[in-house]
Amino acid sequence: TEKRARAQVLWYVPRVLAAMVGRKNARDGAALLIDSVQSRRPNLSLALALFDAVVVAVFPEIKYQMDNFT
């Protein structure tokens, strides 16, 4: 669920990043990260972009075909 995921990210991320950016900045950044990925449309766009990147990495000939398709 959203609440559980938020709690886990807010617990884990600041512990990892606190030494680099400070505890408060790490916690604020983690909260911003969680809030930014809660929107449906940007999530879909991000998922499709990542899927495209994976497909092109696995099948590089697809990028060649896409570049030459006009």
Secondary structure by P-SEA (a helix, b strand, c coil): caaaaaaaaaacccccccccccaaaaaaaaaaaaaaaccaaaaaaaaaaaaaaaaaaacaaaaaaaaacc
